Amino acid sequence: MSGPSPEHRAFVEAGIGIVQAVVMADGQYTQDEMTLFVKAQHQYELFRDVPPDAFNAMLGRVRARLQAEPWTALVKEWAAAVPATHARKVYELAVQFVAVDRDVGGKEPEVLRHLASALAIPEDEARKIFAERVL
């Protein structure tokens, strides 16, 4: 099989899931979030090496799961697939999605708190990352 390894693909799908959990937490998918997601897909190292057809399939699976399963269990599952060396970057990316529309609402703060915990990011560090990007 050519392309990224199964482990890398699991990591990518986890990243997509985490981002989508944050995006869907406020009940709306804004144009700014959509633009940022496309930009991240092409620029962020986590997503870059996955062909578009595989990426779109992952996105479809993630969205279906988020609509059918409790987000708390999914975020925990996806966070477990993120290597510790990438935990902060994935959290920062998630915060970026909350910050893009400058309107923190719905379950976004709760999802971010849950995500920080699942990624083993200390509470004070998570607050600092949030404050730097949102406040």
Number of C-alpha atoms within 10 A of each C-alpha: 5 4 10 13 11 10 11 18 20 16 21 25 25 26 25 25 26 26 24 21 25 26 23 19 21 17 12 11 12 13 11 12 20 14 12 16 19 11 11 15 18 15 12 14 11 21 20 14 17 20 11 13 9 12 19 12 11 19 18 14 14 22 15 11 14 19 11 9 10 10 20 15 12 18 27 18 15 21 26 16 20 22 13 14 8 13 21 19 13 24 22 18 20 25 24 20 23 25 19 18 13 12 11 16 13 14 16 22 17 14 22 23 16 18 25 25 15 18 23 15 17 11 12 9 12 21 14 13 17 20 12 12 15 17 10
